[in-house]
């Protein structure tokens, strides 16, 4: 698996899981096994989450 450079403020694409479609996610904090933040799109838009790093498909944008 490719090592992604993920930091606070990044927007990432989260893979589909448990009948939740793929969606964008604003990263707040990065840990060894997961990230925390808020979903920006899809069924979970506006909801806090802690997705596993393995669910990150790609980095969509980085903080400027």
C-alpha positions as CSV (number, residue, x, y, z in Angstrom):
1,X,0.0,0.0,0.0
2,X,1.3,3.5,-0.9
3,X,2.2,5.7,2.0
4,X,0.0,8.8,2.0
5,X,1.1,12.1,3.5
6,X,-1.9,12.9,5.6
7,X,-1.9,15.9,8.0
8,X,-4.5,17.9,9.9
9,X,-6.5,20.0,7.4
10,X,-6.2,17.5,4.5
11,X,-9.3,16.4,2.7
12,X,-9.3,12.7,1.9
13,X,-11.6,10.2,0.1
14,X,-12.9,7.5,2.3
15,X,-13.8,4.1,0.7
16,X,-17.3,2.7,0.9
17,X,-18.1,0.6,3.9
18,X,-21.2,-0.9,5.6
19,X,-23.6,0.4,3.0
20,X,-22.1,3.9,3.3
21,X,-20.8,5.1,-0.1
22,X,-17.4,6.6,-0.7
23,X,-17.2,10.2,0.6
24,X,-14.8,13.1,1.3
25,X,-13.6,13.7,4.9
26,X,-11.8,16.6,6.5
27,X,-9.0,15.4,8.7
28,X,-8.6,16.9,12.2
29,X,-6.0,14.5,13.8
30,X,-3.8,11.7,12.5
31,X,-3.0,8.6,14.7
32,X,-1.1,5.4,14.0
33,X,-4.2,3.5,13.0
34,X,-6.9,6.0,12.2
35,X,-7.8,9.6,11.6
36,X,-10.4,11.8,13.2
37,X,-12.5,14.5,11.6
38,X,-15.8,15.3,9.9
39,X,-17.4,13.8,6.8
40,X,-17.9,16.5,4.1
41,X,-20.2,14.6,1.7
42,X,-22.5,11.7,1.4
43,X,-24.9,10.2,4.0
44,X,-22.6,11.1,6.9
45,X,-22.0,14.8,5.9
46,X,-21.3,16.9,9.0
47,X,-20.8,13.8,11.3
48,X,-17.7,13.2,13.3
49,X,-15.8,10.0,12.6
50,X,-12.7,8.0,13.2
51,X,-12.1,5.9,10.1
52,X,-9.2,3.5,9.9
53,X,-6.2,4.5,7.8
54,X,-6.9,1.5,5.5
55,X,-10.2,3.2,4.4
56,X,-8.4,6.2,2.8
57,X,-8.5,5.9,-0.9
58,X,-6.5,9.1,-1.8
59,X,-5.7,12.6,-0.6
60,X,-7.9,15.1,-2.4
61,X,-6.3,18.3,-1.0
62,X,-3.8,19.5,1.5
63,X,-3.9,22.6,3.7
64,X,-2.3,25.7,2.1
